[in-house]
């Protein structure tokens, strides 16, 4: 499962960079779920954050487009 979690973290990081080039992703350390916050790398302001971790299994079934929309919604549509 670790490989799946790493792959999903990489995918989240890639999509955050697409949406916000100066974004930095901070992850919660859980083996089978991924919680994260998107920070402005210049100011350390939290731009978006999950309220509960997302299960790795659920993320693997979601498209990149779904993940882009999800991250954008986390930021109130501002990302």
Backbone torsions as a table, in degrees:
resi	resn	phi	psi	omega
1	UNK	NA	-26.4	-179.2
2	UNK	-57.9	-40.2	178.9
3	UNK	-62.8	-40.5	177.5
4	UNK	-63.4	-43.0	179.7
5	UNK	-63.8	-43.2	178.2
6	UNK	-62.5	-41.9	179.6
7	UNK	-63.1	-40.2	-179.9
8	UNK	-70.5	-37.9	175.7
9	UNK	-62.2	-42.7	177.5
10	UNK	-61.1	-41.9	-179.4
11	UNK	-65.9	-43.7	177.0
12	UNK	-60.1	-46.4	179.5
13	UNK	-59.9	-42.1	179.6
14	UNK	-63.8	-43.6	-178.2
15	UNK	-69.6	-38.8	176.1
16	UNK	-59.9	-42.1	178.6
17	UNK	-63.2	-34.3	176.6
18	UNK	-66.3	-43.9	-176.3
19	UNK	-76.9	-36.8	-175.9
20	UNK	-143.9	93.8	-174.1
21	UNK	-55.6	-27.3	179.7
22	UNK	-97.3	14.8	-179.2
23	UNK	-80.8	149.1	177.2
24	UNK	-128.9	132.4	-178.3
25	UNK	-102.1	128.7	173.8
26	UNK	-111.4	126.4	-176.7
27	UNK	-104.1	147.0	168.4
28	UNK	-80.1	144.6	-178.4
29	UNK	-89.8	93.6	173.1
30	UNK	-136.1	140.4	-173.9
31	UNK	-73.0	-34.4	-174.0
32	UNK	-116.8	7.7	178.0
33	UNK	-144.5	155.1	-177.3
34	UNK	-124.9	114.8	169.5
35	UNK	-106.6	146.3	-178.7
36	UNK	-155.2	159.7	173.2
37	UNK	-128.7	143.9	175.5
38	UNK	-105.0	122.4	180.0
39	UNK	-111.3	148.9	169.7
40	UNK	-74.9	117.9	-175.6
41	UNK	-63.4	-22.9	-178.9
42	UNK	-83.9	-34.6	-173.9
43	UNK	-119.0	-7.0	-175.7
44	UNK	63.5	16.2	175.7
45	UNK	-70.7	135.1	176.2
46	UNK	-75.5	120.8	-179.6
47	UNK	-95.3	-30.7	-178.5
48	UNK	-163.0	151.4	177.4
49	UNK	-158.0	144.7	175.1
50	UNK	-77.2	142.8	176.9
51	UNK	-84.6	-30.5	174.3
52	UNK	-135.8	147.6	179.3
53	UNK	-62.7	148.6	176.8
54	UNK	-94.3	134.1	179.7
55	UNK	-69.1	134.7	-179.1
56	UNK	-55.8	-43.5	-179.3
57	UNK	-57.1	-40.8	179.6
58	UNK	-68.3	-39.3	-179.1
59	UNK	-65.7	-35.4	-178.3
60	UNK	-63.9	-24.3	179.1
61	UNK	-88.9	-1.4	-178.1
62	UNK	-100.2	145.8	179.4
63	UNK	-78.3	164.1	174.6
64	UNK	-60.7	-37.7	179.6
65	UNK	-62.9	-42.2	176.9
66	UNK	-61.0	-43.5	-178.9
67	UNK	-65.6	-39.2	175.4
68	UNK	-58.6	-47.8	-180.0
69	UNK	-64.0	-40.6	179.2
70	UNK	-61.4	-48.1	-179.5
71	UNK	-63.9	-40.8	178.1
72	UNK	-62.0	-42.4	178.4
73	UNK	-65.0	-35.9	177.1
74	UNK	-58.7	-34.4	-179.9
75	UNK	-89.1	17.8	179.7
76	UNK	70.2	20.7	-179.4
77	UNK	81.3	2.8	-178.0
78	UNK	-85.4	-12.3	-179.1
79	UNK	-92.9	NA	NA
